Amino acid sequence: MEHALDLPSGHRFSIEQNPSWQDREFIDERLGDYNAPFLPDHRYDYFGLFVRDDVGTIRAGLIGNLYARWLFINLLWVDTGLRRRGIGSGLIAEAERRAIAFGCHSAHVDTFSFQGPEFYPRFGYEVFGTIDYPPDHKRIFLQKRLIAEEA
């Protein structure tokens, strides 16, 4: 069932595969502008932490953002040959240090049941929700308090 958009004259609707980062940032910034009056601290920071080999190839990394006093670990990956060496742990620790310095009080992350649901609880992350996604698996949402609650 299609729903027609009632657009004003001079406007058009489009569906675009792989929108540019410039277009994504435009929407992100406009949403941030809308949100700002509702948040005591509306600063944000997107960052990447990387482990590269001597030719510059990424072998591990964490992509995160800091917003509304929360750290969101968006992506975390460690090359198979580097796993179980503390690299993922180190990336999480560095992201959390960065978040605390930025003024964040908590962190959240999500993972799939076939990725690393046992990994994050080792660092104090607790499950706060799950959904059946993708089929035959779960998406698990976890959170962690980074600093003590303010009195």
N, C-alpha and C positions, 0 to 999 in steps of 0.2 A: 504494500500500500504506500503510495507516494504522498508526501506532504509538500505542497507548494509554499515557498517562502513569499510572503507579501512584502516585497522590496520596494522602496521608493524609486521613482523615476531616476534613471541614470546609474543604477546599481545593478550588478550581476552576481550570480552565484557560480562558484567553480569548485570542483573537486580536484585536488592537486596531489599527485604521488610525490613522496619525499620532499616536502616543502623545504625551502632554503632556511639556513640558520638565521638569516636576516629576518625572514617572515616569522619564524618561530619566536625570535627575540622580540619582535614588534608586539606580538600577542602577549607574550610573557610580561613585557614592560607595561602594557596597558592594563593587564590584570593586576599587576603590582601597584599601579597608580590607584586603581579602584580600591584595593585592599588596604592601602596605607593608612587611611583615617581610622581604621578599626584595630590597628596593631600599635602597641607602644614602641616597638622596635621593628621597623619594616625594612631594614637593610637586608641585602642578600649577597651571597658569594657562591659562585659556581667554581669548582676546582677539580683538578686531577692530580693524583699521586701516581708516579710511574717508576717501575724498575725496568731499566733498559740494559741490553747487553752492549758489548764494546763496539758494535757497529750501529747502535742506535735503535735496534728493534725492541719494541715493548714486549717484555716477558711477564709482567704483572702490572696491575693497576687498579686504582679505585677512583671512581667518578662520584662526586658528591655535591651537595649544596647545603648552604646554611641560610635559613630563613625562619623568621618568626620565633627565634631562639631555639630552633631545632636543627639538628644535623640529619640529613637524609642521605644514606648510603645508597646511591642509585645503582651503581655497578661495581662489582668486585670480581676480579679474575686473576688467577695465578696459573701460569703455564704448567702443564703436567709435570715436567721435569724439575720444577722448582717447588712443588708442593711438599708439605710436611717439613719445612725448614724455618717456619716462623715468619715467612714473608707476608702472608695474609694477615696474621696477627699484628705485625708491625704496621701494615697499612691502616688497619682499623685503629690502632693506638694513635698513629699520627693524625688521622682524621678527627678523632675524638679530642686530641690536644688542640688542634686548630679550632674546633667547634667551641671548646671551653674558652679559649682566648678571644673568640668572636662574641662571646656572651651567651652561648647556647646552654640550656639546662638539660636537654634530653636528645636522644637519637632514635631514629627508626630506620628499618630496613625490611625488605621482603625478599623471599627466596622461594624456590620451588622444592617440593618434597624430594626430587631427584638431584638437587644441587647440594645444599649444605645445611639442612635444618638443624643438625647437631653441632654445627660450627659456632654459630652466634651465641647460643646459651653459655658457651665456655667463657664468654666475655661479659656475662651479666645481662644479655638480652633475653627478654621474656616474651612469649607468644601472647598476642592480644587478639588475634583473629586468623581464621583460615577460610579460604573459599575453594570450591571444587573447580580448579582451573590449572592447567589445561585438562582435557579429558583423561580420566584414570589417574590423575595426580592432584596435588594440592598446592596452592600458593599460600605461603605462611608469612604473616606479618608479625614483626617483633619490635620491641622498644626497650630503651634503657635510660635510666636517669643518670646524667653525667655529673651533676653537682647536687649537693644537699638542697632540699627545699628551703626557700627563704622564709624567715620567721615573720 
